[in-house]
Amino acid sequence: MGRVQGKIAIVTGAASGIGAATAQLLAEHGARVVVADLDAEKAESHAASIRAAGHDAIAIGFDLGDEDSIAALIERTVAEFGGLDILHNNAAAVMLAAQEDGPIGAAKASVWDDTMRINARGTALAIKHAAPHMVARGGGSIINTSSGAGLLGDLGHAAYGASKAAINAITMYAATEFGKQGVRVNAIAPGLIVIPGKKTSDHSGSLLDIIVANMLTTRAGAPLDIAYMVLYLASDESEYVTGQVLCVDGGMAAHQPYISEMRALFAAG
C-alpha cells in the first residue's frame, strides 16, 4: 500500500519540474492527483501520462494570480474527487523571476507587484480556500514550495527572494491558525534543482560549478529530491511536523560562506 493511499492531492505548477515529479510520485504512492498549472495543455499531457501508468489523475488549468481561478481549482477538485487532503503549493512566477527580476537597486515596481501577487498572495489564498475542505475531512497537509532565496541574500532576483521569505511567514501563520483543526502546514526550501533538458543562463557553466562547490553533497539537486520530501510531509509519517521550513539544498545553507575556498586552499597546500 502506498504512503498516501486514497488521499486526494492537488499539486500546482505540476506540468513540469518539481511539480511534475511530485504529482507522479504522489500518484505512485496511491493518491488521486490533480495536476494544476497555468499551461492547461501541458498539465493534461502530464496527467495523461500518470493515468497511462495506471494511476488516478486529472488536469486543471488555473492562474495562481487570480483568486477566482484558485477557488475554482479547489472547488472542482472537491467536486471530482469528493474532498481534499493534500495541497502542494508549488506554482510560482518563475519566468518573471528569470527574465525581469533583478537586484533591489534596479527594482521595477511592476515586477515586484506581480511577483508578490502571484507567489505570496497566491499561496495564502490557496491555503484560504483549501483549508476548510481539509478541516471537514478531519485534517490534511499543506506543503509550500519556498526557496533558499527566501533565507539568504543574493545578487539578483530580489523580488522572488522576498516573495519566498513571505511564504515562510505564511507557512508559520497558517500552521498556527489551522493546527488544532488537524491541518499541518510546512514549507520546503529547495537549493539548486537541475531539471533535465532545461538550460538557463543562471545555472550553466562556471556558475553551476560555483554553486555545486558550495554544496555539501556530491551533486546538484533533482526534482525527485523535493518530491520525496513532499511525499513525507503529505503522509501520516510526518503528523508531528508542522510550521517548519525544511531546507532540501544539499547543505548549502548549513555552513560558513568561505568553506569552498577553504577546501581549495587546503587542497593546494
N, C-alpha and C positions, 0 to 999 in steps of 0.2 A: 504494500500500500504506500502511496506517495506521501510526502511530508505535508502537503496541503490538500490532501484528498477531499474532494467535494466542496472545497471553498470557491467562492466567486471573487474574481480578481479583475481590477482594471489596471492596465499599465499604460501610462501616457507617454507620448514620444516613442511609441513602440514599433514604428515602421523600420527602424534601423538602429544600429549601435547598441548601447546598453539596454535600451527599452526592448529591442527585438530579442536580444539574448535572454532578458528576464521573462518576457512573455512566453517564450518557448520553454524555458526551464520550469516555470510555474505550471505550465500545461503538462509537461512530462511528469511532474510530481502530483498530478491529479486535480489541479484547479481548472475551473471553467473560466476562460480568459477573454477579456475584451481588449483587443489591440486598438488603441486610440491614438490618433495622430492628425496633425493638420493636413497631411498628404493622405487623403482617404483612399486613393487608388493603391498607393504603396502599402498602406495598412491592410487593405483587403488581400493583397498578394501574400503578405506575411501570414495573415490569419488562415488563408487557404493552405499554405504550406504546413501550418500546425495541424489543421484538420486532416490533411493528407497523411500525416504521421499517426492518425488515429486518436487525436485529442480534440477537445471541445473549445472552439474559439470563434469569435465574431469580430468584425472590424467596425469601428465607428469613427467617422471624421469629426474633429472638433477643433476649436480655437481656444487656447488657454488664455488669450487676452480678452475673451468675451464671456461675461458671466452667464448669459443666456445659453451659450453653447456648452459651458461647463455643466450647468444644471440639466440640460437636455441629455448630455452624456450619462450622467448619474441615473436619471430617470429611465432612460432607455435600457440601461444595464439591469436595473431592478425589474423592469417590465419583461425583459427577455429571460433573465435567469432566476428571478424571484427574490433577490436580495443582493447584499454586498458585504464581503468580509475583508478584502484586501484592496488597498489603493496604493499603487506605486506612482507617486507624483514625480515623474521623470522629465516631462516635456520642459523645454526652455527655449529662449530666444538665442539659440546657438549661432545661427548665421549672422544675426545682428551683432553679436559679440565679435565674431571673426572678421567681419567686414567694416564695421564702423566704430566700434568701441575702442577707446584709447586711454591714455593717462589722464588724470584729473586736469592737468594743465592745458589739455586740448579738448576738454569735455564739450560735447554737443548736448544741449538740453533735451532735444527731441530723442536722442539715443538713450539718455538716462530715463526719460519718462517712459519710453516704450519698454525698456529692459525691466524696470521696476514693475510696470503694469503687468507684463507677461509673467516674469519669473516669480516675483514676490507676491503681488496681489493675486495672481492666478493660482498659486499654490494655496494661499489662505482660503480663497473662495472654493477651491476643490474640496478642501477639508470641511468647510462650512456645509457644503451640500452632501458630502459623503457620510460624515459622522452620524447624523441621525439614523440613517439606514443601518449602520453598524450597531448602534445602541439598540435598535429594535430587534436585532438578532442576538443580543447578549454580549456583543463585543466585536472587535476587529483590530486590524493592524494597518496603520498608515506609514508608509516609508517615503520620505522626501529625498530627492537627489540634491545634495548640496555640492560643495566643491572645496578643494584645498584653497582655491582662490578666495573663499569666504573666510579663511582662517589666517592667511598670511599675505603680506603685501607683495606686489609685483610691479613691473614697469609699464604695464598696459592693462586693458580690459577692466578698468576700474569700476565701471557701472555693473558689469557682470559679477565681479567680486563682491560689490556692495549688495547686490540682489541675493547672492548666495549667503552672505552673512545674515541678511534679513530672514532667509529661510531657516537658518539655525535658530534664530529667536522665535520664529513662528512655530517651529517644532516643539520647543520647550513650553511655549504658551498653550499650544493645543494639547500637549501631553498633560499639562496641569488641569486644563479645562475638562477633558473627557476621560481622564484616567479612572476615576471612580465609577464611570459608566461602562468600563470594560474595553475602552478603545485605547490602544497603545500608539504612540506617535514617536518615530525615530527618524534620524537623517543619516545618510551616508555621504561622506566627503571623499569622492574619488581623487586620486592623483592623475597622472598622465595615463589615459586609456587609448591605446592604439587600435584603431578599427581597421581590419583588413581591407585593402583596396581603396582606403580613403587617404588621400595625400593633402596635407595642409602645410602652409609655409611656417606655421608655428612649431610644428612637430616633425621636422625633417633635418637631415644632415647634422652639422655640428651642434645645433641647438638641442636636438634629440639626444646626442651623446652627452651633453652637459647635464640634461635632466636625469638621464639614466645613471650617470655617475653619482648623482646626489641621492639616489635611492639606496636602500639597504638590502634590496633583493637583486637578483642577477638579471632581471628583465623588466621591461615596461609592463604596464597592466593591460588586460584584455577585457572585453565586455563581460565575459563569464565570471571574472573575478568579482565584479559588482553584483551580477545576477545571483551568485551563490550567497552573498550577504543579504540580498533582498529575500531570498528563499528562507534563510534562517530567521530573519525578522518577521516574515509573514507567517511562519509556522508557530505551533504551540510550544516549540522548544525554547522560544525567547519570551515566554509570558511574563518574566520578571524584569524585562528590559524595556524601559520607556524614557522618553525625554532626553535621549542621547544623540550626540553627533559622533558617528563612528568613522574614523579615518581608514580608508582602504586605499593606501597610497604608496605601498612598497616601503614604508618607513620614512617617507620624505619629510614629514613634519616632526620626526622623533629625535632629531639630532641637531647639534650646533651647525651654523651655516658654513663653517670653514672645514668640515670634515673631509670633503672630497679633495680639497687642496692639501690637507694634512696627509691623506693617503698617498697622493702623488709625491709629496715631499719625502715621506718615509721610504717609499719605493725607490726614489732616486738616490737616497742616502745610503 
